[in-house]
Amino acid sequence: MRVLGEILRRHAEPLNVAITGGFVAQEVSSGPLLVSLRDATTLHLSGGREFLDILWDALDDVAEQAMTAEDRIVNRHQHIEYFPGDEYRSPNSVPLTIVADWPEQPPK
């Protein structure tokens, strides 16, 4: 998750990143964060850098929780979704949940 967040954060040009089961595509543009599915295997992200940062930070945060959580019964996660009046996310976005599936024991 951290590596994906870093790759997305570093690129201003359109980008496709291969992940397990598909791709994450990103376009830095203007406007709020727009999360969409382009086909069954491509998660597409677009918006201004200040809005894409919402997603990049969520990737970092969930990765950190996966590394430091002592309670491993429930996987930590973050939701990225539009609510009426939200000026940071597009009302045309699909809801996205970022989840860490961590091992039984924390890393040593």
C-alpha positions in Angstrom: 0.0 0.0 0.0 2.8 2.4 0.9 4.6 1.7 -2.4 1.4 2.3 -4.4 0.8 5.5 -2.5 4.3 6.7 -3.3 4.1 5.8 -7.0 0.8 7.6 -7.3 2.1 10.7 -5.4 5.2 11.0 -7.6 3.5 11.1 -11.0 1.8 14.1 -12.5 1.2 12.5 -15.9 -1.5 9.8 -16.5 -0.3 6.6 -14.9 -1.4 2.9 -14.8 -0.1 0.7 -12.0 -0.5 -3.0 -12.1 -1.8 -4.5 -8.8 -3.1 -8.0 -7.9 -6.2 -8.6 -10.1 -6.0 -5.4 -12.2 -4.8 -1.9 -12.4 -5.0 1.5 -10.7 -5.1 4.4 -13.2 -4.5 8.0 -12.1 -4.9 11.3 -13.9 -3.9 14.5 -12.2 -6.4 17.1 -13.3 -8.5 19.9 -11.7 -11.4 19.4 -9.5 -12.4 17.1 -6.7 -11.4 13.5 -6.3 -13.3 11.2 -8.7 -13.1 7.4 -8.1 -14.5 5.3 -10.8 -14.3 1.8 -12.4 -13.2 1.8 -16.0 -13.8 -1.9 -16.5 -13.9 -4.9 -14.2 -10.2 -4.6 -13.4 -9.3 -0.9 -13.4 -9.8 1.5 -10.6 -9.5 5.0 -12.0 -8.6 8.1 -9.9 -8.6 11.7 -11.0 -8.7 15.1 -9.5 -6.4 17.9 -8.3 -3.3 16.8 -6.4 -4.7 18.3 -3.2 -7.8 16.0 -3.6 -5.9 12.9 -4.7 -3.9 13.4 -1.5 -7.0 12.1 0.3 -6.5 8.7 -1.3 -2.7 8.7 -1.0 -2.9 9.5 2.7 -5.5 6.8 3.2 -3.1 4.2 1.6 -0.3 5.3 4.0 -2.6 5.3 7.0 -4.0 1.9 6.4 -0.5 0.5 5.8 0.7 2.0 9.1 -2.3 0.5 10.9 -1.5 -2.9 9.4 2.1 -2.7 10.7 1.3 -1.4 14.2 -2.1 -2.8 15.2 -2.1 -5.0 18.3 -5.7 -6.0 17.9 -5.7 -8.2 14.7 -9.3 -9.5 15.0 -10.7 -6.7 12.9 -8.9 -5.4 9.7 -8.5 -1.7 9.9 -9.9 0.2 6.9 -10.8 3.6 5.5 -13.8 4.7 3.4 -13.5 7.2 0.7 -16.9 8.3 -0.5 -18.9 11.4 -1.3 -21.4 12.9 1.1 -23.8 15.8 0.1 -22.0 19.1 0.5 -18.5 17.5 0.2 -16.3 19.7 -1.9 -13.3 17.4 -1.8 -14.9 14.3 -3.5 -17.0 14.3 -6.6 -20.6 13.3 -6.3 -20.0 11.0 -9.3 -17.4 8.9 -7.4 -18.1 5.3 -6.5 -17.5 4.5 -2.8 -14.0 3.0 -2.1 -12.9 1.1 0.9 -9.2 0.5 1.5 -8.5 -2.6 3.7 -5.3 -4.1 5.0 -5.3 -7.9 5.3 -2.5 -8.4 7.7 -0.8 -11.5 9.0 -1.8 -13.1 12.3 1.4 -11.8 14.0 2.8 -8.3 13.8 6.2 -8.0 12.0 9.2 -8.2 14.2 
